[in-house]
Amino acid sequence: MQTDPPQVSYGALARLFVRLSLTAFGGPVAHIAMAQDEIVTRRGWLTRDHYLDLIAATNLIPGPNSTEVMIHVGYVLRGIPGAILTGACFIVPTFLLTLALSVLYVSTGAIPAVEALLWGIKPVIVAVIADAAYRLFPAALKNLLLWLIFALAGSAILFFDIPEVIAILGAGVVYSLIEVRPRLPVASALLFAQPILFGDRAGIFDVFFYFLKIGSILFGSGYVLIAYIQQDLVNSFGWLSTRELLDAIAIGQITPGPVSTTATVVGYLVAGLPGAFAATIGIFLPSFVFVILTAPLIPRMRRSRLMSAFLDGVNAGVIAAILITVAHLAAEALQPLDANLASSAIAVLLALASLVALIRFRINATWLILAGALVGLAVQLLTTPT
C-alpha cells in the first residue's frame, strides 16, 4: 500500500533534477537507477514499490522512459507544477549542453582532430545500440508468437521499405488482436502512424511537427528514435546523411541526460538554432501531456490486459527496428579514417571490444565512448605523416 509522499520544496526538486541532468550518463536505464538511488534510497521521497509503479506506467505510454519517470516523480510530489518543473530541469541543462556541442560540431567538424574523435566514438555507439537490443531480447521476445511478429516486422522494414512507425505499431495491433481480441481503434492508430511528407527543404514547422509526431508514438528505448530518423530523415526525406546521423548520435551520447536530445542536434543540423528548439520541444512535449493525463490512472493501466499485450507486440517490432538500424549504422561507422584501410580493422575491433565490455562487464557506456575518442586520436596521430 502506498503512503502519502512527503512535502518537498520546489527548490529541492529543481536542485536534484538539474544535477541529474548534468550527471546522468549511460542511457535511460542508468538514469532511472540513479534517480532511484537519490529519490528512494537517499531522500525517502517515494517508496521503492511506488517508484516501480511509475516506471511500469512509462512503459504503457509513448515517449522517452527516463524523462517520463522524472516527470512522474514531480507530479507525485508537487502535482502538475512539480511535473513541469522536474521535467524541465531534467531536459533543459542537457539541451543547452547538447546545443553548444552542436554549434561546435558544425563550426569545427571538418577539423581532423574532431573527425578523429567522432570516428573513434562511432563504433562504440554501434555497440551501445546493439547492447540495448540484446538486453531487450528476453523481455520483448518471450514467446514463439512474439518471435514471429519480430521476424515479420523486420521483414516489412528490410524488404518492403515499410516505415518503422507503421511496422512497430502494426506489430502491437496484431499481437493485441491475437492475444486479447477486443475491438481496437486501429484506424486512429494507423492515421497517427502515417509518415509526414515534407519537401526537400525543411523549415522550423516541418521539424517541430516531425518530432512532435515521433514523441507521440515513441515506445520503448530512446534508441528507437534513431531508427525513425534513419528511415525518415536519412532514407526518405534526405535531410541528413548517415554520417551526420552518426555524428548527432555521438553528440547525444557524450552528453548526460535524456538520449532523446539527439533530436536537438538533428534539429540544429537541419534548420539551425530555431530547428534545435523546435525539435527539442516537439520530442518532449508529448511526454508532459501523456504523464499528466495518465498519472491518475496508473493502477488501472498496470492491470490492463489490452495495453500490456499491445506493448508486448510493440516491443517485438522495436527490437527488429533497432537491429536493422545497427546494421545500417555499422556500415558507416566501420569505415577507415583518412582512407587508411588498417583503421577499418581497428574500428571493427573497437566495436566488438565495446560490445563485450557492455554485455560481459557492464562497463558504463560513457567510459567506452571516452576510450573510443582516445583511440580515434591515437589512430590519427599514428597514421598522419610527419
C-alpha positions as CSV (number, residue, x, y, z in Angstrom):
1,M,0.0,0.0,0.0
2,Q,1.4,3.4,-1.0
3,T,1.9,6.0,1.7
4,D,1.5,9.7,1.2
5,P,4.8,11.2,-0.1
6,P,6.4,13.9,2.0
7,Q,6.1,17.6,1.2
8,V,9.2,18.5,-1.0
9,S,10.0,22.1,-1.9
10,Y,10.3,23.2,-5.5
11,G,13.8,24.3,-4.8
12,A,14.8,20.8,-3.6
13,L,13.2,19.3,-6.8
14,A,15.0,21.8,-9.0
15,R,18.4,21.2,-7.5
16,L,18.2,17.4,-7.7
17,F,16.9,17.2,-11.3
18,V,19.3,19.8,-12.6
19,R,22.1,17.7,-11.1
20,L,20.7,14.5,-12.6
21,S,20.5,16.2,-16.0
22,L,24.2,17.1,-15.8
23,T,25.5,13.8,-14.4
24,A,23.2,11.0,-15.6
25,F,25.3,9.3,-18.2
26,G,24.7,5.8,-19.6
27,G,21.3,5.8,-21.1
28,P,17.7,5.5,-19.8
29,V,18.2,2.5,-17.5
30,A,21.1,4.2,-15.9
31,H,19.1,7.5,-15.5
32,I,16.3,5.6,-13.8
33,A,18.7,3.7,-11.5
34,M,20.5,7.0,-10.5
35,A,17.2,8.7,-9.8
36,Q,16.0,5.7,-7.7
37,D,19.2,6.0,-5.5
38,E,18.5,9.7,-5.0
39,I,14.8,9.7,-4.6
40,V,14.1,6.4,-2.8
41,T,17.3,5.4,-1.0
42,R,18.9,8.7,-0.1
43,R,15.9,11.0,0.4
44,G,13.0,8.6,1.0
45,W,10.6,10.8,-1.1
46,L,8.9,7.7,-2.5
47,T,8.8,4.0,-1.5
48,R,10.5,1.5,-3.8
49,D,7.1,0.0,-4.8
50,H,5.7,3.4,-5.6
51,Y,8.8,4.2,-7.7
52,L,8.5,0.9,-9.6
53,D,4.8,1.7,-10.3
54,L,5.9,4.9,-12.0
55,I,8.5,3.0,-14.1
56,A,5.8,0.5,-15.1
57,A,3.5,3.3,-16.2
58,T,6.0,4.8,-18.5
59,N,6.2,1.5,-20.4
60,L,2.5,1.8,-21.3
61,I,2.7,5.3,-22.9
62,P,4.8,6.6,-25.7
63,G,7.8,8.8,-25.1
64,P,11.3,8.6,-23.6
65,N,11.0,6.5,-20.5
66,S,13.6,8.0,-18.2
67,T,12.3,11.6,-18.9
68,E,8.7,10.4,-18.2
69,V,9.8,8.8,-14.9
70,M,11.3,12.2,-13.8
71,I,8.0,14.0,-14.8
72,H,6.0,11.3,-12.9
73,V,8.1,11.9,-9.7
74,G,7.4,15.6,-9.9
75,Y,3.7,15.0,-10.4
76,V,3.5,12.7,-7.4
77,L,5.4,15.1,-5.1
78,R,4.0,18.5,-6.2
79,G,1.2,17.9,-8.8
80,I,1.2,19.5,-12.3
81,P,3.6,22.3,-11.4
82,G,6.0,19.7,-10.0
83,A,5.8,17.6,-13.2
84,I,6.6,20.6,-15.3
85,L,9.5,21.6,-13.0
86,T,11.2,18.2,-12.8
87,G,10.8,17.6,-16.5
88,A,12.2,21.0,-17.5
89,C,15.1,20.7,-15.0
90,F,16.0,17.3,-16.4
91,I,15.8,18.4,-20.0
92,V,16.9,22.0,-20.3
93,P,20.5,21.7,-18.9
94,T,21.2,18.8,-21.2
95,F,19.6,20.6,-24.1
96,L,21.9,23.6,-23.6
97,L,25.0,21.5,-23.4
98,T,24.0,19.5,-26.5
99,L,23.2,22.7,-28.4
100,A,26.6,24.1,-27.5
101,L,28.3,20.9,-28.8
102,S,26.1,21.0,-32.0
103,V,27.3,24.5,-32.7
104,L,30.9,23.4,-32.1
105,Y,30.4,20.4,-34.4
106,V,29.0,22.5,-37.3
107,S,31.8,25.1,-37.0
108,T,34.7,22.7,-36.4
109,G,33.5,19.3,-37.7
110,A,35.9,19.4,-40.6
111,I,39.0,19.8,-38.3
112,P,40.9,16.4,-38.4
113,A,41.0,16.1,-34.6
114,V,37.3,16.4,-34.3
115,E,36.8,13.9,-37.1
116,A,39.2,11.5,-35.4
117,L,37.2,11.9,-32.1
118,L,33.9,11.1,-33.8
119,W,35.5,8.3,-35.9
120,G,36.6,6.6,-32.6
121,I,33.2,7.2,-31.0
122,K,31.0,5.8,-33.8
123,P,32.0,2.1,-33.4
124,V,31.2,2.4,-29.7
125,I,27.8,3.9,-30.5
126,V,27.0,0.9,-32.7
127,A,28.0,-1.4,-29.8
128,V,25.8,0.6,-27.3
129,I,22.8,0.3,-29.5
130,A,23.5,-3.4,-30.1
131,D,23.7,-3.9,-26.4
132,A,20.4,-2.2,-25.9
133,A,18.8,-4.6,-28.3
134,Y,20.5,-7.6,-26.7
135,R,19.2,-6.6,-23.2
136,L,15.7,-6.1,-24.6
137,F,15.5,-9.5,-26.2
138,P,14.5,-11.7,-23.1
139,A,11.7,-9.3,-22.1
140,A,10.5,-8.5,-25.6
141,L,10.6,-11.9,-27.3
142,K,9.2,-14.1,-24.5
143,N,7.1,-16.5,-26.7
144,L,7.0,-18.0,-30.1
145,L,4.3,-15.6,-31.4
146,L,6.4,-12.6,-30.5
147,W,9.4,-14.1,-32.3
148,L,7.2,-14.5,-35.4
149,I,5.9,-10.9,-35.1
150,F,9.5,-9.7,-34.6
151,A,10.5,-11.5,-37.9
152,L,7.5,-10.1,-39.8
153,A,8.2,-6.6,-38.6
154,G,11.9,-6.9,-39.5
155,S,11.0,-8.3,-43.0
156,A,8.5,-5.5,-43.6
157,I,11.1,-2.8,-42.8
158,L,14.0,-4.5,-44.6
159,F,12.5,-6.0,-47.7
160,F,9.3,-3.9,-48.3
161,D,10.6,-0.5,-47.1
162,I,7.7,-0.1,-44.6
163,P,8.3,2.9,-42.3
164,E,9.4,1.8,-38.8
165,V,6.5,3.7,-37.2
166,I,3.9,1.6,-39.1
167,A,5.8,-1.7,-38.6
168,I,6.2,-1.2,-34.9
169,L,2.6,0.0,-34.2
170,G,1.3,-2.7,-36.6
171,A,3.1,-5.3,-34.5
172,G,1.4,-4.0,-31.4
173,V,-2.0,-4.0,-33.0
174,V,-1.6,-7.6,-34.4
175,Y,-0.4,-9.0,-31.1
176,S,-3.3,-7.3,-29.3
177,L,-5.8,-8.7,-31.7
178,I,-4.4,-12.2,-31.3
179,E,-4.0,-12.1,-27.5
180,V,-6.9,-10.0,-26.3
181,R,-9.2,-9.9,-29.3
182,P,-11.1,-6.7,-28.4
183,R,-12.2,-4.0,-30.9
184,L,-9.1,-1.8,-31.2
185,P,-9.0,1.8,-32.5
186,V,-7.0,0.6,-35.5
187,A,-8.0,3.4,-37.8
188,S,-6.9,6.2,-35.4
189,A,-3.6,4.4,-34.6
190,L,-2.7,4.0,-38.3
191,L,-3.7,7.5,-39.0
192,F,-1.3,8.8,-36.4
193,A,1.4,6.5,-37.7
194,Q,1.3,7.9,-41.2
195,P,4.6,9.5,-42.1
196,I,4.6,13.2,-42.6
197,L,5.7,14.1,-46.1
198,F,7.8,17.2,-46.5
199,G,9.6,18.8,-49.3
200,D,13.4,18.6,-49.9
201,R,14.0,21.6,-47.6
202,A,12.9,21.5,-44.0
203,G,11.5,24.6,-42.2
204,I,11.1,25.1,-38.5
205,F,7.4,23.9,-38.5
206,D,8.4,20.8,-40.5
207,V,11.0,19.9,-37.9
208,F,8.6,20.7,-35.0
209,F,5.7,18.6,-36.3
210,Y,8.0,15.7,-37.3
211,F,9.5,15.4,-33.8
212,L,6.1,16.0,-32.2
213,K,4.8,13.0,-34.1
214,I,7.7,10.9,-33.1
215,G,7.4,12.0,-29.5
216,S,3.8,10.9,-29.6
217,I,4.4,7.4,-30.8
218,L,7.9,6.6,-29.4
219,F,7.6,3.3,-27.5
220,G,10.5,1.6,-25.9
221,S,14.1,2.7,-25.6
222,G,15.2,6.2,-26.7
223,Y,17.3,4.4,-29.2
224,V,14.2,3.7,-31.3
225,L,14.3,7.4,-32.1
226,I,17.5,6.7,-34.1
227,A,15.7,4.1,-36.2
228,Y,12.9,6.6,-37.1
229,I,15.4,9.2,-38.0
230,Q,17.4,6.8,-40.2
231,Q,14.3,5.7,-42.0
232,D,12.6,9.1,-42.4
233,L,15.2,11.9,-42.4
234,V,18.1,10.0,-44.0
235,N,16.4,7.4,-46.3
236,S,13.1,9.2,-47.2
237,F,13.5,12.9,-46.9
238,G,17.2,13.3,-47.4
239,W,17.6,15.9,-44.7
240,L,20.6,14.2,-43.2
241,S,23.4,11.9,-44.4
242,T,24.1,8.7,-42.5
243,R,27.4,10.2,-41.3
244,E,25.5,13.3,-39.9
245,L,23.1,11.0,-38.1
246,L,26.0,9.1,-36.5
247,D,27.6,12.3,-35.5
248,A,24.3,13.5,-34.0
249,I,24.0,10.2,-32.0
250,A,27.6,10.6,-30.9
251,I,26.9,14.1,-29.6
252,G,23.8,12.9,-27.8
253,Q,25.8,10.1,-26.2
254,I,28.7,12.1,-24.9
255,T,26.3,14.4,-23.1
256,P,24.4,13.4,-20.0
257,G,20.7,13.4,-19.6
258,P,18.0,12.2,-22.0
259,V,19.2,10.2,-25.1
260,S,16.4,12.0,-27.0
261,T,18.4,15.2,-27.0
262,T,19.8,13.7,-30.2
263,A,16.8,15.4,-31.7
264,T,18.4,18.8,-30.6
265,V,21.4,18.0,-32.8
266,V,19.3,16.9,-35.7
267,G,17.2,20.0,-35.5
268,Y,20.2,22.2,-35.5
269,L,21.8,20.4,-38.5
270,V,18.6,20.6,-40.4
271,A,17.3,24.1,-39.6
272,G,19.8,25.9,-37.4
273,L,19.1,27.3,-33.9
274,P,15.3,27.6,-34.4
275,G,15.3,23.9,-35.6
276,A,17.1,22.9,-32.4
277,F,14.5,24.5,-30.2
278,A,11.6,23.1,-32.4
279,A,13.0,19.6,-32.4
280,T,13.5,19.6,-28.6
281,I,10.1,21.0,-27.8
282,G,8.5,18.6,-30.3
283,I,10.1,15.4,-29.0
284,F,9.5,16.1,-25.3
285,L,6.1,18.0,-25.3
286,P,4.0,14.8,-25.6
287,S,5.8,13.3,-22.6
288,F,4.5,16.1,-20.3
289,V,0.9,15.7,-21.8
290,F,0.8,11.9,-21.5
291,V,2.2,11.8,-18.0
292,I,-0.1,14.5,-16.6
293,L,-3.1,12.8,-18.3
294,T,-2.3,9.2,-17.3
295,A,-0.8,9.6,-13.8
296,P,-4.1,9.4,-12.0
297,L,-4.9,6.2,-14.0
298,I,-1.7,4.2,-13.1
299,P,-3.3,1.4,-11.1
300,R,-5.8,0.7,-13.9
301,M,-3.2,1.0,-16.6
302,R,-0.9,-1.6,-15.0
303,R,-3.7,-4.1,-14.8
304,S,-4.9,-3.5,-18.4
305,R,-4.5,-6.7,-20.3
306,L,-5.1,-4.9,-23.6
307,M,-2.4,-2.3,-23.1
308,S,0.1,-4.9,-21.8
309,A,-0.5,-7.1,-25.0
310,F,-0.1,-4.0,-27.2
311,L,3.1,-3.1,-25.5
312,D,4.4,-6.7,-26.0
313,G,3.8,-6.5,-29.7
314,V,5.4,-3.1,-29.9
315,N,8.5,-4.3,-28.2
316,A,8.9,-7.1,-30.7
317,G,8.7,-4.5,-33.5
318,V,11.1,-2.3,-31.6
319,I,13.8,-5.0,-31.5
320,A,13.5,-5.5,-35.2
321,A,13.9,-1.8,-36.0
322,I,16.9,-1.5,-33.7
323,L,18.7,-4.4,-35.2
324,I,18.2,-3.1,-38.7
325,T,19.4,0.3,-37.6
326,V,22.5,-1.2,-36.1
327,A,23.3,-2.8,-39.5
328,H,22.9,0.5,-41.3
329,L,25.0,2.5,-38.8
330,A,27.7,-0.2,-38.7
331,A,28.2,0.1,-42.4
332,E,29.1,3.8,-41.9
333,A,30.8,3.5,-38.5
334,L,33.4,0.9,-39.6
335,Q,34.8,3.0,-42.5
336,P,38.5,3.7,-42.5
337,L,39.9,7.0,-41.1
338,D,41.6,9.2,-43.7
339,A,41.5,6.4,-46.3
340,N,43.7,4.2,-44.1
341,L,42.5,0.7,-44.6
342,A,44.1,-0.7,-41.5
343,S,42.0,1.7,-39.4
344,S,38.9,-0.3,-40.5
345,A,40.1,-3.3,-38.7
346,I,40.7,-1.1,-35.6
347,A,37.1,0.1,-35.9
348,V,35.8,-3.4,-36.0
349,L,37.9,-4.5,-33.0
350,L,36.7,-1.4,-31.1
351,A,33.1,-2.2,-31.8
352,L,33.5,-5.8,-30.7
353,A,35.5,-4.9,-27.6
354,S,32.9,-2.3,-26.6
355,L,30.1,-4.9,-27.1
356,V,31.9,-7.4,-24.9
357,A,32.6,-4.8,-22.3
358,L,29.0,-3.8,-22.2
359,I,27.5,-7.2,-22.1
360,R,30.0,-9.1,-20.0
361,F,31.4,-6.5,-17.7
362,R,28.6,-3.9,-17.8
363,I,31.1,-1.1,-18.2
364,N,29.4,2.3,-18.3
365,A,29.0,3.5,-21.9
366,T,30.4,6.9,-21.0
367,W,33.8,5.4,-20.3
368,L,33.7,3.4,-23.5
369,I,32.8,6.5,-25.5
370,L,35.8,8.3,-23.9
371,A,38.0,5.4,-24.8
372,G,36.8,5.4,-28.3
373,A,37.5,9.1,-28.7
374,L,41.1,8.5,-27.4
375,V,41.5,5.6,-29.8
376,G,40.4,7.8,-32.7
377,L,43.0,10.5,-31.7
378,A,45.7,7.8,-31.3
379,V,45.0,6.3,-34.7
380,Q,45.1,9.7,-36.3
381,L,48.5,10.6,-34.7
382,L,50.0,7.2,-35.7
383,T,48.8,7.4,-39.3
384,T,49.3,11.1,-40.1
385,P,52.6,11.6,-42.0
386,T,55.1,13.9,-40.2
